[in-house]
Amino acid sequence: MKALVYDGPGAKAWKQVPDPVIAHPTDAIVRIDTTTICGTDLHILKGDVPAVVPGRILGHEGVGTVTEVGSSVSGLKPGDRVIVSCIKSCGHCSNCRKQLFSHCLGDEGQPGTGWIFGHLIDGTQAEFVRVPYADNSLHKLPEGVSDDEAVMLSDILPTAFEIGVLDGRVAPGDIIAVVGAGPIGLAAMATAGLCGAATIIAIDPNDSRLARAVDFGATHTINPTSSDWLSQALALTDGAGVDVALEAVGIPDTFGMCLQLVRPGGNVANIGVHGKPVELPLQDLWIRNINISMGLVNTNTTPMLLRLVAQRKLPAGKFATHHFPLENIMDAYDTFSRASETEALKVVLSRGAHE
């Protein structure tokens, strides 16, 4: 088969590799019908994730068709259309029993690490993928949910909802600010209404993304290149600050913006993946009773979010802005890596019509 292979920092290639095979009775083989590219993949290519070794097939998001199942797989059969979750789940370890799938203790990849696809084992930017713990790590798709919609449930929608909205303790009537209107930030805006957020302020220096934010639930938009951006935001809160500030970029400046935005007793939810340390001014923060949360997605909300997508309650398909054949993945990476120029949110790669 063909796959996108990481050859070390700054190097990748679409090349011929061996087909995956069943290695354990709990495995399934999935033909990838649709996949996409994540900002984390770009971090890997920069060398920011040293656990990813040369020769690894990248990708942790996908929708496909089961072609083969191991002898212990009971809930799936060849021909089933499925979402590949970005997080593994053995289903029986102490962490999985607490729905802390992000720290599944199953041996696959590494005990205690839930994110393994495109990281510790071969991933989904390929024609086929081996999925361990298939009964728990795949989600069967109902009729009427498109691949464009379904692939957003592999990662960005559950990540934004769990790490941003739920961990940030968004409550009915809250005023929230989302710093960063990229795919994760937009997904946080799209799901914040599920917990009753009344005012959703999108903050981003890209006016095009701010315009799109309104389609995903933002009630107000602010460009932080304006010298009075903070005053604009605080004016929407009667000067008190937002109830929840969600960081969706992953750089020190945007985390600092969240600390400026949040009210006393409020919550800062860090969703972004940070590649360098961030200064935490505890000498100023302790007296403000601020809660700060962060983490890796568990994907325990994926079934619920899938039901909402199926009922057209979430605009999942709107994230798909660019489409490519799977074999043109190098072009797709170029488009995604220049998102500020190309206005890409999620690039969708497809093998074509289902067979």
KABELKA-V512601 format. One record per residue. N is the residue number from 1. RES is the residue in three letters. SS is DSSP state (H for helix, E for strand, C for the rest). PHI is phi in radians with two decimals (* if undefined). NEAR is the number of other C-alpha atoms within 8 Angstrom. Layout:
{{N:RES:SS:PHI:NEAR} {N:RES:SS:PHI:NEAR}}
This chain:
{{1:MET:C:*:9} {2:LYS:E:-1.77:9} {3:ALA:E:-2.71:12} {4:LEU:E:-1.59:13} {5:VAL:E:-1.92:13} {6:TYR:E:-1.41:15} {7:ASP:C:-1.96:12} {8:GLY:C:1.97:10} {9:PRO:C:-0.87:9} {10:GLY:C:1.39:8} {11:ALA:C:-2.26:8} {12:LYS:E:-2.63:10} {13:ALA:E:-2.70:9} {14:TRP:E:-1.57:11} {15:LYS:E:-2.50:8} {16:GLN:E:-1.35:7} {17:VAL:C:-2.42:7} {18:PRO:C:-1.12:5} {19:ASP:C:-1.13:6} {20:PRO:C:-1.23:8} {21:VAL:C:-2.30:6} {22:ILE:C:-1.09:12} {23:ALA:C:-1.85:5} {24:HIS:C:-2.41:7} {25:PRO:C:-1.05:10} {26:THR:C:-1.58:13} {27:ASP:C:-1.42:15} {28:ALA:E:-2.39:16} {29:ILE:E:-1.81:15} {30:VAL:E:-2.11:13} {31:ARG:E:-1.35:11} {32:ILE:E:-1.36:16} {33:ASP:E:-1.62:14} {34:THR:E:-2.55:15} {35:THR:E:-2.46:15} {36:THR:E:-2.68:13} {37:ILE:C:-2.02:12} {38:CYS:C:-1.96:8} {39:GLY:H:-1.01:6} {40:THR:H:-1.09:7} {41:ASP:H:-1.07:10} {42:LEU:H:-1.19:9} {43:HIS:H:-1.06:10} {44:ILE:H:-1.03:12} {45:LEU:H:-1.16:13} {46:LYS:C:-1.41:8} {47:GLY:C:1.54:10} {48:ASP:C:-1.34:8} {49:VAL:C:-2.15:7} {50:PRO:C:-1.13:7} {51:ALA:C:-1.18:6} {52:VAL:C:-1.44:10} {53:VAL:C:-1.69:9} {54:PRO:C:-0.96:8} {55:GLY:C:1.74:7} {56:ARG:C:-1.34:15} {57:ILE:E:-1.35:15} {58:LEU:C:-1.45:15} {59:GLY:C:1.81:15} {60:HIS:C:-2.39:15} {61:GLU:C:-2.24:15} {62:GLY:E:-3.07:16} {63:VAL:E:-2.25:15} {64:GLY:E:-2.82:13} {65:THR:E:-2.13:13} {66:VAL:E:-1.13:16} {67:THR:E:-1.94:11} {68:GLU:E:-2.77:10} {69:VAL:E:-2.26:15} {70:GLY:C:-1.28:11} {71:SER:C:-1.16:6} {72:SER:C:-1.69:6} {73:VAL:C:-1.39:13} {74:SER:C:-1.97:6} {75:GLY:C:-1.74:5} {76:LEU:C:-2.38:10} {77:LYS:C:-2.56:10} {78:PRO:C:-0.94:9} {79:GLY:C:1.76:7} {80:ASP:C:-1.18:10} {81:ARG:E:-1.61:10} {82:VAL:E:-2.43:12} {83:ILE:E:-1.66:15} {84:VAL:E:-1.56:14} {85:SER:C:-1.25:15} {86:CYS:C:-1.25:12} {87:ILE:C:-2.09:14} {88:LYS:C:-1.34:15} {89:SER:C:-2.66:13} {90:CYS:C:-1.23:12} {91:GLY:C:1.55:8} {92:HIS:C:-2.28:6} {93:CYS:C:-1.27:10} {94:SER:H:-1.09:7} {95:ASN:H:-1.27:11} {96:CYS:H:-1.11:15} {97:ARG:H:-1.15:9} {98:LYS:C:-1.66:7} {99:GLN:C:1.09:8} {100:LEU:C:-1.65:10} {101:PHE:H:-1.12:15} {102:SER:H:-1.07:15} {103:HIS:H:-2.18:11} {104:CYS:C:-0.90:16} {105:LEU:C:-1.57:13} {106:GLY:C:-1.02:10} {107:ASP:C:-1.17:6} {108:GLU:C:-1.03:7} {109:GLY:C:1.36:8} {110:GLN:C:-2.89:10} {111:PRO:C:-1.01:10} {112:GLY:C:1.62:9} {113:THR:C:-2.08:11} {114:GLY:C:-1.47:12} {115:TRP:C:-1.44:10} {116:ILE:C:-2.12:15} {117:PHE:E:-1.08:14} {118:GLY:C:1.15:14} {119:HIS:C:-2.30:12} {120:LEU:C:-1.94:12} {121:ILE:E:-2.34:10} {122:ASP:C:-1.13:13} {123:GLY:C:-1.85:14} {124:THR:C:-1.75:17} {125:GLN:C:-1.50:14} {126:ALA:E:-2.76:12} {127:GLU:C:-1.32:12} {128:PHE:E:-2.49:12} {129:VAL:E:-2.48:13} {130:ARG:E:-1.55:12} {131:VAL:E:-1.96:12} {132:PRO:C:-1.30:11} {133:TYR:C:0.88:13} {134:ALA:H:-1.03:12} {135:ASP:H:-1.04:10} {136:ASN:H:-1.84:10} {137:SER:H:-1.82:14} {138:LEU:E:-2.10:11} {139:HIS:E:-2.17:10} {140:LYS:E:-1.19:8} {141:LEU:C:-1.67:10} {142:PRO:C:-1.36:6} {143:GLU:C:-1.09:4} {144:GLY:C:1.63:5} {145:VAL:C:-1.73:10} {146:SER:C:-1.34:7} {147:ASP:H:-1.07:9} {148:ASP:H:-0.99:11} {149:GLU:H:-1.27:11} {150:ALA:H:-1.12:14} {151:VAL:H:-1.17:15} {152:MET:H:-1.28:13} {153:LEU:H:-1.60:14} {154:SER:C:-1.18:16} {155:ASP:C:-2.59:14} {156:ILE:H:-1.14:11} {157:LEU:H:-1.18:14} {158:PRO:H:-1.12:16} {159:THR:H:-1.08:15} {160:ALA:H:-1.10:15} {161:PHE:H:-1.23:13} {162:GLU:H:-1.31:13} {163:ILE:H:-1.41:17} {164:GLY:H:-1.62:14} {165:VAL:H:-1.29:15} {166:LEU:H:-1.26:9} {167:ASP:C:-1.16:11} {168:GLY:C:-1.37:15} {169:ARG:C:1.07:8} {170:VAL:C:-1.07:15} {171:ALA:C:-2.24:8} {172:PRO:C:-0.94:8} {173:GLY:C:1.53:8} {174:ASP:C:-1.17:13} {175:ILE:E:-1.77:13} {176:ILE:E:-2.18:14} {177:ALA:E:-2.16:13} {178:VAL:E:-1.98:16} {179:VAL:E:-1.63:16} {180:GLY:C:1.98:12} {181:ALA:C:-1.91:15} {182:GLY:C:-1.39:10} {183:PRO:H:-0.97:10} {184:ILE:H:-1.18:13} {185:GLY:H:-1.09:15} {186:LEU:H:-1.13:11} {187:ALA:H:-1.14:13} {188:ALA:H:-1.14:14} {189:MET:H:-1.10:15} {190:ALA:H:-1.17:11} {191:THR:H:-1.78:13} {192:ALA:H:-1.10:12} {193:GLY:H:-1.13:10} {194:LEU:H:-1.12:6} {195:CYS:H:-1.83:10} {196:GLY:C:1.62:11} {197:ALA:C:-0.97:15} {198:ALA:C:-1.62:9} {199:THR:E:-2.17:11} {200:ILE:E:-2.15:14} {201:ILE:E:-1.76:14} {202:ALA:E:-1.63:17} {203:ILE:E:-2.18:14} {204:ASP:C:-2.84:14} {205:PRO:C:-1.37:7} {206:ASN:C:-1.71:8} {207:ASP:H:-1.09:8} {208:SER:H:-1.10:7} {209:ARG:H:-1.22:11} {210:LEU:H:-1.11:15} {211:ALA:H:-1.10:9} {212:ARG:H:-1.18:8} {213:ALA:H:-0.99:14} {214:VAL:H:-1.08:11} {215:ASP:H:-1.20:7} {216:PHE:C:-1.81:11} {217:GLY:C:2.04:10} {218:ALA:C:-1.14:13} {219:THR:C:-1.69:9} {220:HIS:E:-2.52:9} {221:THR:E:-2.28:13} {222:ILE:E:-2.42:12} {223:ASN:C:-1.65:12} {224:PRO:C:-1.29:11} {225:THR:C:-1.30:6} {226:SER:C:-1.26:6} {227:SER:C:-1.11:5} {228:ASP:C:-1.85:7} {229:TRP:H:-1.01:11} {230:LEU:H:-1.17:9} {231:SER:H:-1.09:7} {232:GLN:H:-1.04:9} {233:ALA:H:-1.18:12} {234:LEU:H:-1.14:13} {235:ALA:H:-1.10:8} {236:LEU:C:-1.41:7} {237:THR:C:-2.12:10} {238:ASP:C:1.00:7} {239:GLY:C:1.47:7} {240:ALA:C:-1.43:8} {241:GLY:C:1.81:12} {242:VAL:E:-1.38:15} {243:ASP:E:-1.21:13} {244:VAL:E:-2.42:16} {245:ALA:E:-1.96:17} {246:LEU:E:-1.91:15} {247:GLU:E:-1.62:17} {248:ALA:C:-2.26:14} {249:VAL:C:-2.15:12} {250:GLY:C:1.75:13} {251:ILE:C:-2.29:12} {252:PRO:H:-0.98:11} {253:ASP:H:-1.08:6} {254:THR:H:-1.27:12} {255:PHE:H:-1.14:12} {256:GLY:H:-1.09:8} {257:MET:H:-1.08:9} {258:CYS:H:-1.10:13} {259:LEU:H:-1.13:9} {260:GLN:H:-1.29:7} {261:LEU:H:-1.42:13} {262:VAL:E:-1.36:15} {263:ARG:E:-1.42:11} {264:PRO:E:-1.00:9} {265:GLY:E:1.42:9} {266:GLY:E:-1.55:12} {267:ASN:E:-2.21:14} {268:VAL:E:-1.97:16} {269:ALA:E:-1.89:16} {270:ASN:E:-1.58:15} {271:ILE:C:-1.76:16} {272:GLY:C:-1.08:9} {273:VAL:C:-1.63:8} {274:HIS:C:-1.65:8} {275:GLY:C:-1.78:7} {276:LYS:C:-2.59:6} {277:PRO:C:-1.09:6} {278:VAL:C:-2.12:7} {279:GLU:C:-1.27:5} {280:LEU:C:-2.02:4} {281:PRO:C:-1.37:6} {282:LEU:H:-1.05:6} {283:GLN:H:-1.10:5} {284:ASP:H:-1.76:7} {285:LEU:H:-1.48:9} {286:TRP:H:-1.04:8} {287:ILE:H:-1.41:5} {288:ARG:H:-1.68:9} {289:ASN:C:0.97:9} {290:ILE:C:-1.62:13} {291:ASN:E:-1.79:8} {292:ILE:E:-2.11:9} {293:SER:E:-2.20:11} {294:MET:E:-2.86:9} {295:GLY:C:2.81:7} {296:LEU:C:-1.77:7} {297:VAL:C:-1.02:11} {298:ASN:C:-1.69:14} {299:THR:C:1.06:14} {300:ASN:C:-1.27:8} {301:THR:C:-1.63:9} {302:THR:H:-0.98:10} {303:PRO:H:-1.04:8} {304:MET:H:-1.16:7} {305:LEU:H:-1.12:11} {306:LEU:H:-1.09:10} {307:ARG:H:-1.10:8} {308:LEU:H:-1.18:10} {309:VAL:H:-1.11:13} {310:ALA:H:-1.09:10} {311:GLN:C:-1.60:6} {312:ARG:C:1.08:7} {313:LYS:C:-1.66:7} {314:LEU:C:-2.26:8} {315:PRO:C:-1.46:10} {316:ALA:H:-1.06:10} {317:GLY:H:-1.14:9} {318:LYS:H:-1.21:6} {319:PHE:H:-1.23:10} {320:ALA:E:-1.40:11} {321:THR:E:-1.80:10} {322:HIS:E:-2.39:9} {323:HIS:E:-2.18:9} {324:PHE:E:-2.45:11} {325:PRO:E:-1.14:10} {326:LEU:H:-0.96:9} {327:GLU:H:-1.21:7} {328:ASN:H:-1.71:8} {329:ILE:H:-1.10:12} {330:MET:H:-1.13:9} {331:ASP:H:-1.14:7} {332:ALA:H:-1.11:11} {333:TYR:H:-1.08:9} {334:ASP:H:-1.08:8} {335:THR:H:-1.10:11} {336:PHE:H:-1.20:13} {337:SER:H:-1.22:7} {338:ARG:C:-1.95:9} {339:ALA:H:-1.04:10} {340:SER:H:-1.15:7} {341:GLU:H:-1.55:5} {342:THR:H:-1.51:8} {343:GLU:C:1.07:8} {344:ALA:C:-1.38:12} {345:LEU:C:-1.73:12} {346:LYS:E:-2.14:13} {347:VAL:E:-1.60:15} {348:VAL:E:-1.91:14} {349:LEU:E:-1.94:13} {350:SER:E:-2.32:11} {351:ARG:C:-1.42:11} {352:GLY:C:2.02:6} {353:ALA:C:-1.13:4} {354:HIS:C:-1.15:4} {355:GLU:C:-1.70:2}}
